């Protein structure tokens, strides 16, 4: 992916960069035993082990899609999906946090140059998001005043030093302008309310911002982000910076549930193989339906992952946004949702075959089952919405206006 940055944004890297997709996979696989070992305790503690995050940071993996001139490795979104899937095979929460924090090193580069310099002055900075934050935003001096802000699902807040938030500015004439803002964690109160069915170790707690002044250079309009005409696009030559951000952002997280499903099948197959290894031919034959189930769901997950990676590679290859047709663009969110829901169904079929023991809290299969079903609830993976949106595009109907959904 060509993500060349103007030389005036150059920042010396403080961590190792990764020179190839093969090196990225080698680095993440070297970390998998430690990530997997820490996962059970992380689930009960409702947060990742800080040492695991430090090791991922030191490996350079968080800078996978960050431009080289900002201290990153400048690889592609297909590599981001592959690495997240590898992590997801042993820890759903670690994969989700990795995807969120690594992906936001791309999102910050849509903002004005001054914001990029300020936030990425330390290239090891990690950035969280809350795409829909409540409260009021008004213009104040050379910037904005946010009061009474609150929002859910701030994944990675334990490790982030900045958070990108979405809200709407109330103009003097009463009109509203949707914008995104970058806020330092020092302006944020973290609310310990992350009591959930799954994805517990992500620690995706709610945040509150009572009052904060946000300089104008730390803001970007939603209209520009959807049109691919953001201030940051002027400083980056890659087509990915001039595409609608809504067609890029979920690539950061989609690898996590796909990896979880793959890990669940692999674990189940290994455990079943151990049980049958000393069995008679009759005992093995009695498991024929289960063996066939393994083959079917594994192929289902492989197909889902291949579809998403194919889309990511298309994004990475693009020289200009127009290299991707309207219908190809419409397929991207359809494929995210289809792939994740296929992975969810595949994982649930494995859980069905796992027997009564799987319901115990100390069973890894049960945790993976909870995690993938929780991850698949994300708005970007909502199949009902995705299929109708694609149907409208395929039939030539005008798409509905994009809006960030409210969360209860």
N, C-alpha and C positions, 0 to 999 in steps of 0.2 A: 504494500500500500504506500503510495507516494504521499508523504505528509511533511514535505520540506517546509521549514519555518524560516522566516526572515532572520538574517543574522543578528539584528538588534534585539532579538528575544533570547539569544544564546545564553544558556545557564550550564555551568559545569556539573556533570553528574557526580553524586555522592555515593552511588551504589553501582554495582556491576551492571552493564547492559548485556542484552542477550542478542547474539548475532544471527540466529536462524531459528526457524520453527523446530528443527530437530533438537537444538540446544534447549529450547523452552520446555519441550516434552521431557527431556532428560533431567532438567532441573526439578520439574514438578514431581516426577516419579521418584526422585531421590528423597523428596520430602513426604511422600505418601505414608510410609510407616509411622512417622511421628504424628502426622495429622490424624491418622486413623486411631492411633493409641490414645490421643487426647480427646477424641470425639465423645466418648461416653461420659466422661466427667464434665465436658463442656455442656452437654445436653442438660444435666442436672443443675449446673451452675448458671445456666441461661446466658452464657457468653463464651466466646472462644478463649483458649489459653493465650495470653499475651505473648508467650514465647513462640508459639506457632506463627502468629502474625509477624513477629520480628524476623523469624527465619524466612518467611515469604518475602518480606520487604528486603532483607539482605540479599536474597537470591536475584533480585531485579524483576521478579514476576509482576509486581504491581505496576511497573512502568512498561508493560508489554506493548501497549498501543500509544504510549506517550511519545511525542516527537523527540528526535535525538537532540535537537537544540535546547530542549527543556530537560534533558537528562534521561530521556527514555530510550526504548529499544526500537521504536517505530516499526513494529511488526503489524500484522493484520488482525482484523476482527475474527477471521476464521481461526487464528491461533488462540485468540482469547476464548472462543467457544471450546476449543479442544482442551485447553488447560483447565478451564472450569469443570468440564466433564470428567477429566482425570481426578480432580479433587473431589468432585461429587460422588465418585465411586466409593470413597471411604468416609466422606463427611459432607452431608448436604449443607449444613450451616457454614462450614469453612468455604465451600464452593460459592455459596451465595455472597458471603462477605467479600471474598476475593473478586468476584465479578463486579459487584457494586463499586468497590473502591478502585479497582483497576480501570473500569470503564469510565469513571468520572474524570480520569486524567485526560480523556478526550473531550468531555463535556465542558470543562473549564476553558478550553481553547476556543469556544464560541464567543466568549466574553471579550470586552475591549482589552487592548494590549496592556494597559496599566493594571488591570485585574490579573492578567496572566503573570505579569512580573511579580505582583504582590503575593499572590497565592502560591505560585510555583517557584518563588525565590529559593525555597528548599525543595528540590525535586522529589524528595521522599515524602512530601506532604500527601496525606490521604483525605479524600473529600467524600462526604455523605450527601444524601438528598432527601428532601420531603417535597414531592412535586405539587402537593396541595396543602398549603399552610393557611389556617384561618387567620382572623385578625384584620386589622385595617392598615392600609398603606396610603399615605398622602405625600404629595411633593413638599419638600422642605429645603430651602436653600439650594445648594448644588447637589441634590440627592433626594432621599426619601426617608420618611419616618414610619416605621412599622410598630404598631402597638397591638397588644392582646393576641399575639400570634400563637397558634397551637396546631400540632399535626401529629399523625401517627406514622409508624413504619419507617423510622430513621435507622435503616440498616447500617452498621459500621460506625455508629456514633461513639462507641468506646474507643475507637482508634483514629477517628477523623479529627482534624484541626479546623476544618472549614465545612460548611454545609450549604448546598445550593437549594434554595426554596422557591416555590411558585406561589404567586399571589396576584392580585390585581390592584393597580393604582387608581384611587378615586380622584379624578381630575376636578379642577375648579368648576367646570360646567356640569358636573354630576356624572359624566361618562366614566366608564371603567376601561382600563388598559391592562390586559394580562401581561405580566413580566416575570422574569426569573431574577433572583438576587443571590449574591454570595455573602454569607454571614460567618464571621469567626465563631468558633465554639465558645469563646469567652462571653458572647452575648446570649448564650443558650442555657436554659435549665433543662436537664434531662429528667424525665419522669419514669420511675421504675414500675411500669405497668405491663411488661412483656410476659404475660401468663397465657400461654398458647398451647394448642394441641401439638403443633410440630414446629420445626425450624427454631427450636428454643434457643439454641446456642448462637443464633445471629444477634440476640440482644437488641432486636429492632424496636427499641422503645420510643415512646412519644417524646416530643420536645415542646418547650414553651419559650417564647420570646416576649417578655413583658413590654420592653421598649428598646428600640435600636435605631440608630441613624445609619443609613446605608448610602455611601457615596455613589454618585451617578455612574462612575466607572465600574462599579461592581454590579451592574444591572444590564439585562439584555431583554428585548421585547420578545414575547412569544411569537408574534407575527413574523419577525425576522428569523427566528429559530425554525419555524415551519417552512419558510420560503427559502432557507439556505442563504440568507443575505445578512448574516450576523457580522458585527464588527471584527470578530476573530477570523472570519473567513478571508479578510484582506491580508492576513499575515501567514496564511497557510495555503499551499498550492494543491493539496489533496482534495479530490472531489468529495470525500466524505464530509468535509467541513461546509460544503455548499448543498448538502442534501437535507431534507426535513429531519430534524432531530428525532421525531417520533418514529422514523423508519430505521434508526440506528441504535438508540438507547437500549432496547431490550436484548440486543445481542450480548450485552454485558452479563445478563442473568440466565439466559435460556440454557446455557450449557450445564448449569447446576442440576435442575431436575432430570435432564437426560442422563447425566452421570449417575445420579442416585438410582435411577431405574436399572442402569447397567450393573451397578454394584450390587443391587438387590438380587438380580438374576445370577450373577457370578457367585455370590455367597450361597444362595440356595442350591445351585448346582453342585458346588463343592461339598456342602453338608450332605446332600442326598447321595453323592458319589461315595462318601466315606461310609454311609450306612449300608450301601448296597455292595461295597467292595468284597465282602465275604459271603454274600448271599448266594443262594442256589439259583439256577436258571429260571426256576418257577417264580421265585421271589422277585427277580429282576423283571421278568415278563409281566408280573402284576403291576409294575410301575410304568408300563409302556405309555399310558395316557399322560402321566406326569412328565416323562422324558420328552414326549412330543410337545407338551406345553412349553417346556424350556426352549425348545427349538423355535417355536412359533413366536413367543414373546421376545426372544433375543433378536430375531430377525426384525420384528416390529420396532424395537428400540434402535437397532442399527439403521433402519430406513429413516426413522425420524431424525436421528443425528446427522445422517448424510444429507438430508434435505436442508437442514438449517445451515450446515457448513457450506453447501453449494451456494446458498443465498449470500452468506458472509463472503465467500470468495468472489462472487459477482460484485459486491460492494468494494472489496479490496482491489479488484482489477480496474475499476472505473477511473477514467481520466477526467471525464466531465460528468456532471449529474445526468445529462441527457443520454449518456450511454446506457442508462437503465430506463426502459420504456414505462409508460404509465401502468400497464398491466403487470409487468414484472415487479414494479414497486408495490402494487396492490397485493401481490402474492406474499410479500415478505411477512407482514403481520398475520396473514392467514396461516402461513407455514409455522410461525412460532407457536401459535395456539394449537394447531393440529399436532405438531410434534410433541408438545408437552402433554396434551391430553392423551395421545397414543402411549406415551411413556407412563402416564398415570395408570391407564387401563392395564398395561402390561404388568406393572408393578403390583397392582391389585390382584391380578390373576395369579401371581406368584404367592402373594399373601394367602389367597384362598387355599393354596396347596400346601401351606406351611404347617398345618395342624394346630392343635390347641396350645402347644408350648409357645407358639409365636405371640400369644397375647400377653406374656409376662414382660414386665418393664425392663428386665435385664437382657432381653433378646434384641440383638442388632436388627433383625428383620423387622421387628415391630417399630423400632425407631425410624428406619428407612421408610416404612409404610406411612408413618405419621408425617415425616418430613416431605416426601414427594407430594402427598395430598395437600399439605399446607402450601408448598411452593406453587402448585398448579392453580391455586386460588388467585394468583396475581392477575390484575386487570389485563395485562398484556396477553395473557394466555386464555382469555375468556372466549370459548369457541362460539357461543351463540352470537356474540358481537362480530367476531372475526369472519365467520362464514357469510353473514348477511352483508358485511362491508365489501367482501370480495365479490359476492354475487352482484352487488350494485355496480362495481367497477367492470366486471365481465360483461354485463348487459348494457353498459354505456350510460347507466343512470348517474346523475350527479351525486357525488359522495356527500354525506352529512358533514356539517362543520365540526372540526376537531375540537374537543373540549376535554380538559383534565377532569376525571370523575370525582365527585365528592365521596368521601368515605365516612361511614357512620362511626 
